[in-house]
Amino acid sequence: MSVGIPIRRIWPTPADGPLDDAALTALYARADTPRLRVNFVSSADGAVTLDGYSAGLSGEPDKRVFGLLRMLCDGLLVAAGTLRHEGYRAVRLSAERRAWRRAHGLAEYPTLVVVSRSLRLDPTQAAFADAPVRPVVMTTGTAVAPPGLGDAVDLVRVGRDDVDLAAGLAALRERGLGQLLCEGGPHLFGALTAADLVDELCVTVAPLLAGAGPGRITAGPASPPRPLPLRHTLAAADGVLMLRYARDAPDVGPAGAAPAG
């Protein structure tokens, strides 16, 4: 069981006490069918960054759930701009979380999947060069790879001049990456929403006002609104809220005991 700031379920059924990692894993459990989950942190007034970075909005409870969501996914989807700006490192997990994945028949690490129309990527960035599992880059048929990138990643070309996200997700699922977790950025989230590919949204709301300036968690051309029912609300003792919305309530198997690390 993790120690730190207590997290409790307050809706739909209030929990009697703080949630340990096993209980949190059950609440965010893997589905039996392919699924795309999006995860963001936001200020109370809707900002996606503080001082230019999402890390300024994230505290210990958010990081705890953030780590569990990474543990549960097959593939971690991120836009190239977010990868560069946030300085992504290799996707690694603690020994306890790797053991949990092995015990549940999963690869020891999730696969990093980067969406890039231009292939303006640095193969020496730690996210690629130090990756424990060979990353995948989803790109277009016309993008030219920089020297060395093809040695560091698998290129999946879908679409001629723009990345065909639906075809890309289908290709990932053919690789066995059925449970996908998207960590942004806003333009990728907007494009996935426009293509009607988002099955689930997890939002952490930080108890602060960022003020005018920062963008929202989604960006890009307008698209039709889509219902996404609220499934649970968690509250941390520091005032942070964690909301999970999903198209449906997927059938899930036993979650097992999640580690603390």
Residue, then its C-alpha position, 0 to 999 in steps of 0.5 A: m500500500s502506498v503512503g502519502i496524501p490519502i485519496r478517497r472515493i467520493w462518488p458514486t459510492p463514497a469509500d470508507g477510508p483511503l484507497d490503497d494502490a490495489a483499490l486504485t488499480a481496480l478503479y482504473a482497471r484494464a478493459d477486455t476490449p481495445r481502449l484509448r484512455v486520455n490523461f491530463v491535469s488541469s487547474a480549476d480554471g481550465a489551464v493545461t500548464l503552469d509557467g509553461y509546463s504541466a508539471g507545475l499542476s501535478g502533485e503527489p496524488d496525481k503522480r501516484v495515479f499517473g504512475l498506475l495508469r502507465m503500469l496498466c497500459d500497453g502503449l503510451l501515446v504522446a505527441a512529438g511536441t509534448l515529448r520535446h517540450e516536456g523533456y520526456r525520458a525513457v518510460r520506465l517502471s519500478a520493480e514492483r510495477r514490472a512484477w505486477r505486469r509480468a504477473h498479469g501476462l503483460a510486457e514488462y514495460p509499456t511501449l512509447v508511441v510518438v505521433s509526429r507528422s514531420l519526424r522532427l525528432d532527436p534519436t539521441q533523446a533519452a525517450f528513444a536512446d534509453a528506452p527499455v522497449r523499442p519505441v514506435v513513431m506514428t507518422t505520414g507517408t511523406a515525412v523524411a526521417p532524420p539520420g539515426l531515427g530508423d535505428a532507434v524506433d519503428l516507423v508506422r506510416v499512416g496517411r500521406d500528408d497527415v497522420d491517419l489516427a484511426a489507421g494508426l491505432a488499428a496498426l498499434r492494436e495489430r502489434g498487441l497494444g490494445q490498451l492505449l494511454c494518451e498523455g497529450g498534448p492538447h492538439l493530439f487530444g483534439a484530433l483524437t476527439a475529432a476522429d471519435l477515438v477517445d474512449e475514456l478521459c481521466v482529469t486531475v483538477a488542481p485546486l488553484l487558479a492559473g489565470a489567463g494565458p495557458g491553453r486548455i487540455t484540448a486544442g485544434p479545429a472545433s468538432p461535435p460534442r460527444p457525451l462522456p459519462l462520469r464514472h468516478t470522482l476521487a478526492a485527495a486530502d490536499g484538495v485535488l480532484m481526480l475525475r474519470y469519464a468513459r463511454d461505457a463501463p467496460d467489463v474488467g477482470p480481477a485487478g490483482a494487487a498493485p504495488a506501492g512503487 
